[in-house]
Amino acid sequence: MLFKYSGFDSNGKKVKSKVEAANLEEAKAKLKAKGILYTSLFEDSLNFSKISFKRKKSLNLSSLSYISRDLSIYLNSGISLISAINLLKQRYKNDKKLGSFFESIETYLDEGKTFYQALDAQDAIKLPEFYKQSIKISENGGLLESVLMELAAFLKEQDAIRKQVSSSLIYPLFILFVSFFMVGFMLSVVVPKITGIFDKINQDLPTSTKIVIALGDFFSANYGLIILGLISFIGLFIFLLKKSDAFKYAFDKFCLKIPFFSTMIEQGELARFSYMNSILIKSGVPIVQAINLSANILKNSVIKKVFVDASSSVVEGKKLSSLLVANKTYKIDDAFIHSIAIGEDTSKLSQILNNLANLYNEANKDKTNVFLSLLEPVFMLFVGVTIGFIVISMLLPIFSMNLG
């Protein structure tokens, strides 16, 4: 729990901040140990009938990358860890979330805990498990500065990819939204008005015109239900994707069967796995633990299962490359398996994994750029063909009347 306090430090300077503790007595003891004479001390959380609504907040990849980079720079400059944390606390003092985070870390470090223990015990921000495990191993091996810089680069790369895809999808998705709105408007408003003309003539209508009229009648009569059904479907889909492992696995398996798109997914996951595994192995993490931690950052549950299953057999002394070849769940790229085999034979697995990560990242960037560049014209073509079909279908009977 976090407790807000105000008072005076050992120099008589007025202070106002937060301290993390299991209870009020522990908070008082921590303030006493820090030489702070408090004038007010109370819990910083919402409580109704002793039910706490306080939850850990997540930190975006960009912020975590910058913090890791700055902390690495401070440590490389010879500054102690607790002093580096204090510098970061001062920098982010106007950010309540990060301020509480650094305050908690500083408190735990003052108590003699390691950096990993402080990160694991703090209750302000939810950190990725692979990040904390990397800190734990690197701290024990004396590689904290270099691993923090590696983690900063990895997180920055992942954030850049996410932002690139998000920004590139904005315009195509806008076009798709507008196209659905235009088609819905034509079918529910424009088409019913034109069909009034056809009702006055005794003429057999073309099949395409009958289809458009039927769709127009359906849309105009049920547009509320259609919108509600669409929102419900999207909501249910997202809910099942987050809450049902079986549904997510089935959906991920389906995605891996889509041509071109499946290659993008696989290369992105292999790049993420390779880079994270390279960092962990370099930090001294055992290969089994490194595979497990790296697999946990993968988004596709099918590929994730391949590596999780492999890690359980690596404990028995088997090679990762052999296990990937024998795996029946999903066929991993042969070039990846051959590279892993070379790394295992030459004891340069970390270096080869790092090279694989760079290669797959570059290849995936090219494919992503091609995919996103094709997405816009495909959506525009969809809009043009759909609206063109509606217009032509409605004009055909009029042309027939004129010719007649």
C-alpha positions in Angstrom: 0.0 0.0 0.0 1.1 3.6 -0.6 0.9 6.2 2.2 1.1 9.9 1.6 3.1 11.9 4.1 4.2 15.5 4.7 6.7 16.7 7.3 10.4 17.6 7.6 13.6 15.7 6.7 16.8 15.5 8.8 17.9 18.9 7.5 14.7 20.6 8.5 13.5 20.9 4.9 9.8 20.5 4.3 9.0 17.4 2.4 5.9 15.9 0.9 5.8 12.5 -0.9 4.7 8.9 -0.6 6.1 5.7 1.0 5.1 2.1 0.3 4.4 -0.2 3.3 2.3 -3.2 4.2 0.5 -1.2 7.0 0.5 2.1 8.8 3.0 1.0 11.5 5.5 -0.1 8.9 5.1 3.2 7.1 5.9 5.1 10.3 9.0 2.9 10.9 10.2 3.6 7.3 9.9 7.3 7.8 11.7 7.2 11.1 14.5 5.2 9.5 14.8 7.9 6.8 15.0 10.6 9.4 11.7 12.2 8.4 9.5 13.8 11.1 6.0 13.5 9.6 3.1 15.9 10.4 0.6 13.9 8.4 0.5 10.3 7.2 -2.4 8.5 5.5 -3.1 5.7 3.0 -3.2 6.8 -0.7 -6.0 4.6 -2.1 -9.7 4.5 -2.5 -11.4 2.5 0.2 -15.1 1.7 0.6 -16.0 -0.7 3.3 -12.3 -1.8 3.3 -12.4 -2.8 -0.3 -9.5 -1.3 -2.2 -9.9 -0.3 -5.8 -6.2 0.6 -6.2 -4.6 -1.4 -9.0 -1.2 -1.5 -10.6 -0.9 0.8 -13.6 1.0 -0.3 -16.7 3.8 1.8 -18.2 4.1 2.3 -22.0 7.1 0.8 -23.7 8.5 4.2 -24.7 8.7 5.4 -21.1 10.1 2.2 -19.8 12.8 2.3 -22.5 13.8 5.9 -21.6 13.9 5.1 -17.9 16.1 2.0 -18.6 18.4 4.0 -20.8 18.8 6.9 -18.4 19.4 4.5 -15.5 22.1 2.7 -17.5 23.8 6.0 -18.3 23.8 7.1 -14.6 25.2 3.8 -13.5 27.9 3.8 -16.2 28.9 7.3 -14.9 29.7 5.9 -11.5 26.6 7.0 -9.7 25.2 4.6 -7.2 21.9 2.8 -7.9 20.0 4.6 -5.1 21.4 8.0 -6.2 20.4 7.2 -9.8 16.9 6.4 -8.7 16.7 9.6 -6.7 17.7 11.6 -9.7 15.0 9.9 -11.8 12.5 10.6 -8.9 13.4 14.3 -9.0 13.0 14.4 -12.8 9.5 12.8 -12.8 8.3 14.4 -9.6 5.4 16.0 -11.5 4.2 12.6 -12.7 2.2 11.0 -9.9 2.5 7.5 -11.3 6.2 7.5 -11.9 6.8 9.6 -8.7 5.1 6.9 -6.6 7.1 4.2 -8.5 10.5 5.8 -7.8 9.5 6.6 -4.3 8.7 2.9 -3.7 12.0 1.7 -5.3 14.0 4.2 -3.3 12.3 3.1 0.0 13.0 -0.6 -0.7 16.6 0.1 -1.7 17.1 2.0 1.6 15.9 -1.1 3.4 18.7 -3.1 1.8 16.7 -4.9 -0.9 18.2 -5.5 -4.3 17.0 -3.7 -7.4 15.1 -6.7 -8.5 13.5 -7.2 -5.1 12.5 -3.5 -5.1 10.9 -3.8 -8.6 9.1 -7.0 -7.6 7.8 -5.6 -4.3 6.7 -2.2 -5.5 2.9 -1.8 -6.1 2.8 1.3 -8.2 3.5 0.1 -11.7 3.1 -3.3 -13.4 6.3 -4.4 -15.1 6.8 -7.2 -17.7 8.1 -10.4 -16.0 10.9 -10.8 -18.5 12.1 -7.2 -17.6 12.3 -8.0 -13.9 14.0 -11.4 -14.5 16.6 -9.7 -16.8 17.3 -7.2 -14.0 17.6 -10.1 -11.4 20.1 -12.1 -13.4 22.1 -9.1 -14.6 22.3 -7.7 -11.1 23.7 -11.0 -9.7 26.2 -11.1 -12.6 27.3 -7.5 -12.4 26.0 -6.7 -15.8 23.2 -4.4 -14.8 24.4 -1.3 -16.8 24.8 -3.2 -20.1 21.6 -5.2 -19.8 19.6 -2.0 -19.0 20.9 -0.5 -22.2 20.0 -3.7 -24.1 16.5 -3.7 -22.7 16.1 0.0 -23.5 17.0 -0.7 -27.2 14.7 -3.7 -27.3 11.7 -1.8 -25.8 12.4 1.1 -28.1 12.3 -1.2 -31.1 9.1 -2.8 -30.1 7.5 0.6 -29.4 8.7 1.9 -32.9 7.1 -1.2 -34.6 3.8 -0.7 -32.7 3.7 3.0 -33.5 4.5 2.4 -37.2 1.7 -0.1 -37.6 -0.7 2.0 -35.6 0.0 5.2 -37.6 0.0 3.4 -40.9 -3.4 1.8 -40.2 -5.1 5.1 -39.3 -5.9 6.2 -42.8 -6.9 2.8 -44.2 -9.2 2.2 -41.3 -10.7 5.7 -41.7 -11.4 4.8 -45.4 -13.0 1.5 -44.3 -15.2 3.3 -41.7 -16.3 5.9 -44.3 -16.9 3.2 -46.9 -19.2 1.3 -44.5 -21.0 4.5 -43.6 -21.5 5.5 -47.3 -22.7 2.0 -48.3 -25.1 1.9 -45.3 -26.4 5.4 -46.2 -27.0 4.5 -49.8 -28.7 1.2 -48.9 -30.9 2.6 -46.1 -31.7 6.1 -47.5 -30.9 6.5 -51.2 -32.0 3.1 -52.5 -35.5 3.1 -50.9 -36.3 6.5 -52.5 -35.3 5.2 -56.0 -37.3 2.0 -55.6 -40.4 4.1 -55.5 -39.9 4.8 -59.2 -39.8 1.1 -60.0 -43.0 0.4 -58.1 -44.9 2.5 -60.6 -43.8 0.6 -63.6 -44.8 -3.0 -64.5 -41.3 -4.2 -65.4 -39.2 -7.2 -64.5 -36.1 -5.9 -62.7 -32.6 -7.3 -63.2 -31.3 -9.7 -60.5 -28.6 -7.2 -59.3 -31.3 -4.6 -58.8 -33.5 -7.0 -56.8 -30.5 -7.8 -54.6 -29.7 -4.1 -54.0 -33.4 -3.3 -53.2 -33.6 -6.3 -50.8 -30.5 -5.1 -49.0 -31.8 -1.6 -48.9 -35.1 -2.7 -47.4 -33.2 -4.8 -44.8 -30.8 -2.0 -43.9 -33.5 0.7 -43.6 -35.7 -1.6 -41.4 -33.0 -3.0 -39.2 -30.1 -0.5 -39.1 -30.4 -0.2 -35.3 -30.1 -3.9 -34.9 -27.3 -4.1 -37.4 -25.2 -1.5 -35.5 -26.0 -3.1 -32.2 -25.1 -6.6 -33.6 -21.8 -5.3 -35.0 -20.8 -3.7 -31.7 -21.8 -6.8 -29.8 -19.8 -9.0 -32.1 -16.7 -6.9 -31.8 -17.1 -6.7 -28.0 -17.6 -10.5 -27.7 -14.7 -11.2 -30.0 -12.3 -9.0 -27.9 -13.7 -10.5 -24.7 -13.1 -14.1 -25.9 -9.7 -13.2 -27.2 -8.6 -11.9 -23.8 -10.5 -14.4 -21.5 -10.6 -17.7 -23.5 -7.3 -19.4 -24.1 -9.0 -22.0 -26.4 -10.5 -19.2 -28.6 -7.3 -17.2 -28.7 -5.4 -20.4 -29.7 -7.9 -21.2 -32.5 -7.8 -17.6 -33.8 -4.0 -17.5 -33.7 -3.8 -20.8 -35.5 -6.2 -19.5 -38.2 -4.0 -16.3 -38.6 -1.0 -18.5 -39.3 -2.8 -20.1 -42.2 -3.4 -16.8 -44.1 -0.9 -16.4 -46.9 1.6 -13.5 -46.6 0.0 -12.4 -43.3 1.2 -15.6 -41.6 4.8 -14.9 -42.7 4.6 -11.4 -41.1 3.3 -12.9 -37.8 6.0 -15.6 -37.7 8.9 -13.3 -38.5 7.7 -10.7 -36.0 7.4 -13.4 -33.2 10.8 -15.0 -34.1 12.5 -11.6 -34.1 11.0 -10.8 -30.6 11.9 -14.2 -29.3 15.5 -14.1 -30.7 16.3 -10.6 -29.4 14.9 -11.3 -25.9 16.6 -14.7 -25.7 19.9 -13.1 -26.8 19.7 -10.6 -24.0 18.9 -13.2 -21.3 21.6 -15.6 -22.4 24.1 -12.8 -22.4 23.0 -11.9 -18.9 23.8 -15.4 -17.7 20.2 -16.8 -17.6 20.1 -20.6 -18.1 18.9 -21.6 -21.6 15.7 -23.2 -20.2 14.7 -20.2 -18.2 15.7 -17.9 -21.1 13.4 -19.8 -23.5 10.5 -19.7 -21.0 10.9 -15.9 -20.4 11.3 -15.2 -24.1 8.3 -17.3 -25.0 6.1 -15.3 -22.5 6.5 -12.1 -24.4 5.2 -13.7 -27.6 1.7 -12.7 -28.7 0.8 -15.7 -30.9 -0.2 -18.5 -28.6 0.6 -21.2 -31.2 4.2 -20.2 -31.6 4.4 -19.5 -27.9 3.4 -23.1 -27.2 6.1 -24.4 -29.5 8.8 -22.8 -27.5 7.3 -23.5 -24.1 7.0 -27.2 -25.0 10.6 -27.2 -26.2 11.9 -25.6 -23.0 10.4 -28.4 -20.9 12.4 -30.9 -22.9 15.6 -28.8 -23.0 15.9 -29.6 -19.3 16.5 -33.2 -20.2 19.6 -32.2 -22.2 18.0 -32.1 -25.6 18.9 -29.5 -28.2 16.5 -26.7 -28.9 17.0 -27.1 -32.7 16.2 -30.8 -32.6 13.0 -30.2 -30.6 11.8 -27.5 -33.0 12.3 -29.9 -35.9 10.3 -32.7 -34.1 7.5 -30.4 -33.0 4.2 -31.1 -34.6 2.3 -28.1 -33.3 3.6 -25.6 -35.9 6.5 -25.8 -38.4 9.0 -23.1 -37.6 11.0 -21.5 -40.4 13.8 -23.9 -41.4 16.4 -21.1 -41.6 15.7 -20.2 -38.0 16.2 -23.8 -36.9 19.4 -24.2 -38.8 20.8 -21.1 -37.3 19.9 -22.2 -33.8 21.7 -25.5 -34.5 24.8 -23.7 -35.6 24.7 -21.6 -32.4 24.4 -24.6 -30.2 27.3 -26.4 -31.9 29.6 -23.3 -31.8 28.5 -22.1 -28.3 27.6 -18.7 -29.9 23.9 -19.0 -29.5 23.5 -15.5 -28.0 25.3 -13.8 -30.9 23.5 -15.8 -33.6 20.1 -15.1 -31.9 20.9 -11.3 -32.0 21.8 -11.6 -35.7 18.6 -13.5 -36.3 16.6 -10.8 -34.5 18.1 -8.1 -36.7 17.4 -10.1 -39.9 13.8 -11.0 -39.1 13.1 -7.4 -38.0 14.4 -6.0 -41.3 12.5 -8.6 -43.3 9.3 -8.0 -41.3 9.6 -4.2 -41.7 9.7 -4.7 -45.5 6.7 -7.0 -45.5 4.8 -4.7 -43.2 5.5 -1.7 -45.4 4.3 -3.6 -48.5 1.2 -4.8 -46.6 0.3 -1.3 -45.3 0.9 0.3 -48.7 -1.4 -2.2 -50.4 -4.1 -1.8 -47.7 -5.2 1.7 -48.7 -5.7 1.0 -52.5 -7.5 -2.3 -51.6 -10.0 -0.5 -49.3 -10.5 2.2 -52.0 -11.1 -0.5 -54.6 -13.6 -2.1 -52.2 -15.4 1.2 -51.8 -15.4 1.9 -55.6 -16.6 -1.6 -56.6 -19.4 -1.7 -53.9 -20.8 1.8 -54.7 -20.4 1.2 -58.4 -22.4 -2.0 -58.1 -25.2 -0.2 -56.3 -25.3 2.7 -58.8 -25.2 0.5 -61.9 -27.9 -1.9 -60.4 -30.2 1.1 -59.8 -29.6 2.6 -63.3 -30.1 -0.6 -65.3 -33.9 -0.5 -65.1 -33.9 3.2 -66.0 -31.8 2.4 -69.1 -34.1 -0.4 -70.0 -37.1 1.9 -69.8 -35.4 4.5 -72.1 -34.4 1.8 -74.6 -38.0 0.4 -74.5 
